[in-house]
Amino acid sequence: MFLSMLWLKALHIVAVISWMAGMLYLPRLFVYHAETPVGTPQSETFKVMEFRLYRYIIGPAMIVTWITGPALLYGMGYTRDGWAIAKLLLVVALSAVHGLMGGWLRDFKHDRNQRPARFYRIMNEVPTVLLVAIVILVVVKPF
């Protein structure tokens, strides 16, 4: 049992790293895309890059994170700890940001983006703030 929990934890860490890498990179692509004229070859390239990142990296990584995370909490007996509940709420918030990015991706795909690059620069920081809070909760377990 213990060995399987270590494998589950390793898979969870890989999934979280993959998810966060994409969540930090996708808004950066949106910044550059927002500064690119519609219909240009660069704009079309950004559409492909954004779609592939979201569909083939961020999405699957989020799913694996959501499967392995609660399994770890349950398997390690942390389901009622305050820090674990707070962490889950922050992961829900991160998942909501993930969903927002999917909407922005659709806007770019259909050349409907109305937001300036500055908006995406600011939104690029949201996953970072959530990540820092989540890591502190997991490592420090303050409550």
Backbone torsions as a table, in degrees:
resi	resn	phi	psi	omega
1	MET	NA	-45.6	-177.9
2	PHE	-61.2	-43.2	-179.6
3	LEU	-62.9	-39.2	179.2
4	SER	-66.9	-33.2	176.9
5	MET	-66.8	-35.5	177.7
6	LEU	-66.9	-40.4	176.8
7	TRP	-65.3	-40.4	177.9
8	LEU	-63.8	-42.3	178.1
9	LYS	-64.1	-41.5	178.1
10	ALA	-62.0	-44.7	177.9
11	LEU	-62.0	-40.8	179.0
12	HIS	-61.8	-45.0	-179.2
13	ILE	-63.2	-43.5	177.8
14	VAL	-61.9	-43.3	179.9
15	ALA	-64.3	-43.4	179.4
16	VAL	-63.2	-44.2	179.0
17	ILE	-60.8	-43.9	179.7
18	SER	-64.4	-44.6	179.8
19	TRP	-61.8	-47.6	-177.2
20	MET	-68.2	-36.8	177.6
21	ALA	-58.3	-45.1	178.7
22	GLY	-68.3	-38.9	-179.7
23	MET	-67.0	-25.0	177.4
24	LEU	-86.9	-28.6	-176.7
25	TYR	-87.1	-36.9	-175.8
26	LEU	-59.3	-46.5	177.9
27	PRO	-62.9	-28.9	177.1
28	ARG	-66.0	-41.7	174.6
29	LEU	-60.9	-39.8	178.3
30	PHE	-61.6	-37.2	177.7
31	VAL	-58.5	-51.5	-178.6
32	TYR	-66.0	-38.4	-179.4
33	HIS	-65.4	-40.6	-179.7
34	ALA	-63.9	-24.8	-179.7
35	GLU	-90.8	-0.3	-176.3
36	THR	-103.9	133.0	178.5
37	PRO	-61.6	141.5	178.3
38	VAL	-61.4	140.2	175.0
39	GLY	86.3	-5.2	179.0
40	THR	-79.8	160.3	176.7
41	PRO	-58.1	-35.3	178.7
42	GLN	-64.1	-41.6	179.1
43	SER	-61.9	-42.5	179.7
44	GLU	-66.9	-36.1	176.7
45	THR	-65.3	-41.9	177.2
46	PHE	-60.5	-39.1	179.1
47	LYS	-58.7	-44.1	179.7
48	VAL	-66.3	-46.3	-179.5
49	MET	-60.5	-46.2	-178.4
50	GLU	-63.6	-45.6	-179.5
51	PHE	-60.9	-49.1	-177.7
52	ARG	-63.5	-40.9	178.3
53	LEU	-62.0	-46.9	-177.5
54	TYR	-68.6	-47.0	-173.1
55	ARG	-76.3	-40.2	-171.1
56	TYR	-104.2	-12.5	179.3
57	ILE	-120.8	-60.1	-173.6
58	ILE	-65.6	-47.8	-178.2
59	GLY	-59.8	-56.3	178.4
60	PRO	-60.0	-37.5	179.8
61	ALA	-64.9	-38.3	177.7
62	MET	-64.7	-43.0	-179.5
63	ILE	-61.2	-46.6	179.1
64	VAL	-64.0	-38.2	177.0
65	THR	-60.6	-44.6	-178.8
66	TRP	-69.4	-26.9	177.6
67	ILE	-79.0	-47.4	-174.2
68	THR	-77.5	-33.9	-177.7
69	GLY	-61.0	-58.7	178.0
70	PRO	-61.2	-33.4	176.9
71	ALA	-61.9	-40.9	176.7
72	LEU	-65.3	-45.6	179.3
73	LEU	-58.3	-44.1	179.5
74	TYR	-67.5	-48.1	-177.1
75	GLY	-64.0	-27.6	-179.0
76	MET	-99.7	1.5	175.7
77	GLY	76.2	28.2	-177.3
78	TYR	-101.9	9.9	-170.2
79	THR	-63.5	-21.4	-178.7
80	ARG	-109.0	3.2	179.9
81	ASP	-74.9	139.7	-178.2
82	GLY	-58.5	-41.8	-178.6
83	TRP	-64.3	-36.0	-178.5
84	ALA	-70.0	-38.9	178.0
85	ILE	-66.4	-43.5	177.4
86	ALA	-62.1	-40.5	178.3
87	LYS	-61.7	-45.5	179.2
88	LEU	-60.3	-39.3	177.5
89	LEU	-63.1	-39.0	177.6
90	LEU	-69.0	-35.2	177.0
91	VAL	-68.3	-34.1	173.7
92	VAL	-62.0	-43.3	178.0
93	ALA	-62.7	-41.8	177.6
94	LEU	-63.3	-38.2	177.1
95	SER	-65.4	-35.2	176.5
96	ALA	-65.2	-41.0	176.3
97	VAL	-62.7	-40.3	175.6
98	HIS	-55.5	-46.8	178.6
99	GLY	-63.1	-40.4	176.6
100	LEU	-60.2	-41.7	179.2
101	MET	-62.3	-35.5	175.9
102	GLY	-61.8	-39.0	176.5
103	GLY	-66.4	-41.7	178.3
104	TRP	-65.1	-37.2	177.0
105	LEU	-59.3	-44.5	177.8
106	ARG	-62.7	-39.3	177.6
107	ASP	-59.7	-46.4	178.8
108	PHE	-64.5	-41.7	-178.4
109	LYS	-57.2	-38.3	-177.7
110	HIS	-99.8	16.1	179.1
111	ASP	54.7	41.1	-179.8
112	ARG	-112.9	9.8	-177.5
113	ASN	-62.5	129.1	177.7
114	GLN	-115.6	-1.0	-175.7
115	ARG	-92.8	143.5	178.0
116	PRO	-77.3	163.3	178.6
117	ALA	-57.6	-33.9	-179.9
118	ARG	-58.5	-39.0	177.6
119	PHE	-56.9	-46.0	-178.3
120	TYR	-71.8	-29.6	174.9
121	ARG	-63.1	-42.6	178.7
122	ILE	-67.9	-46.5	-179.1
123	MET	-64.7	-22.0	177.4
124	ASN	-62.9	-23.8	-177.6
125	GLU	-85.0	-21.2	-175.3
126	VAL	-60.7	-48.8	178.0
127	PRO	-60.8	-32.7	179.2
128	THR	-64.4	-46.5	180.0
129	VAL	-62.0	-44.3	178.5
130	LEU	-63.4	-42.4	179.0
131	LEU	-59.5	-46.8	-179.5
132	VAL	-59.2	-46.6	179.9
133	ALA	-62.9	-42.1	-179.9
134	ILE	-63.6	-45.6	-179.4
135	VAL	-63.2	-41.5	178.0
136	ILE	-61.1	-44.0	179.1
137	LEU	-61.5	-42.6	-177.3
138	VAL	-70.2	-41.1	-174.9
139	VAL	-81.9	-46.3	-174.6
140	VAL	-84.2	-31.6	-176.7
141	LYS	48.4	62.3	-172.0
142	PRO	-68.4	-17.4	179.3
143	PHE	-154.3	NA	NA
